[in-house]
């Protein structure tokens, strides 16, 4: 009996997490319009836009890894 561990990719919707395939950046989807997707880095910062064909939603496992990496990066920054 074989177990298929592949996760189905969710849709790109506001609030989801996606990867910009052009440069590998990961961000929260802030807006989706015909022909454009706006993303913001998980740790905060300036939004950027991409064509929908250049963006891939992350699986639940990938989202967890990306959010954990962003939280770890925030914890390493010096507090004001």
C-alpha positions as CSV (number, residue, x, y, z in Angstrom):
1,X,0.0,0.0,0.0
2,X,1.5,3.3,-1.1
3,X,0.9,6.6,0.6
4,X,0.8,9.7,-1.6
5,X,2.4,12.5,0.4
6,X,2.0,15.2,-2.3
7,X,-0.1,18.1,-1.3
8,X,-2.5,19.7,-3.7
9,X,-1.6,23.4,-4.3
10,X,-4.2,25.8,-3.0
11,X,-5.5,28.7,-5.1
12,X,-3.8,32.1,-5.1
13,X,-6.1,34.2,-2.9
14,X,-5.8,37.2,-0.6
15,X,-4.3,35.9,2.6
16,X,-2.6,32.9,1.1
17,X,1.2,32.5,0.9
18,X,3.0,32.3,-2.5
19,X,6.4,32.1,-4.1
20,X,7.5,34.5,-6.8
21,X,9.2,32.1,-9.2
22,X,11.3,34.8,-10.8
23,X,13.5,35.3,-7.8
24,X,12.2,32.8,-5.2
25,X,10.9,35.4,-2.7
26,X,7.9,34.2,-0.6
27,X,5.2,36.5,0.6
28,X,1.6,36.9,1.8
29,X,-0.8,37.6,-1.1
30,X,-2.2,41.1,-0.5
31,X,-4.3,41.5,-3.6
32,X,-5.2,39.6,-6.7
33,X,-6.3,41.4,-9.9
34,X,-6.6,40.3,-13.5
35,X,-3.0,40.1,-14.7
36,X,-1.3,41.0,-11.3
37,X,-0.7,39.5,-7.9
38,X,0.6,41.7,-5.0
39,X,2.8,40.1,-2.4
40,X,4.4,41.3,0.9
41,X,7.3,39.6,2.6
42,X,6.3,37.4,5.5
43,X,8.3,39.5,7.9
44,X,6.8,42.7,6.6
45,X,8.2,45.2,4.2
46,X,7.5,46.7,0.8
47,X,5.0,44.9,-1.4
48,X,5.9,43.8,-5.0
49,X,3.8,42.7,-7.9
50,X,4.1,39.7,-10.2
51,X,2.2,38.2,-13.1
52,X,0.0,35.3,-12.0
53,X,2.0,32.9,-14.2
54,X,5.1,33.8,-12.2
55,X,3.5,33.0,-8.8
56,X,3.0,29.6,-7.2
57,X,0.9,29.1,-4.0
58,X,2.7,27.2,-1.3
59,X,1.5,24.0,0.2
60,X,0.6,23.9,3.9
61,X,3.9,22.3,4.7
62,X,5.8,25.0,2.7
63,X,3.8,27.8,4.3
64,X,4.7,26.5,7.8
65,X,8.4,26.3,6.9
66,X,8.4,29.8,5.4
67,X,6.5,31.3,8.4
68,X,8.9,29.6,10.8
69,X,11.9,30.9,8.9
70,X,10.4,34.5,9.0
71,X,9.7,34.2,12.8
72,X,13.3,33.0,13.4
73,X,14.7,35.9,11.4
74,X,12.6,38.4,13.4
75,X,13.9,36.9,16.7
76,X,17.5,37.3,15.6
77,X,17.1,41.1,15.0
78,X,18.2,43.4,17.8
79,X,15.2,44.9,19.7
80,X,15.1,48.7,19.8
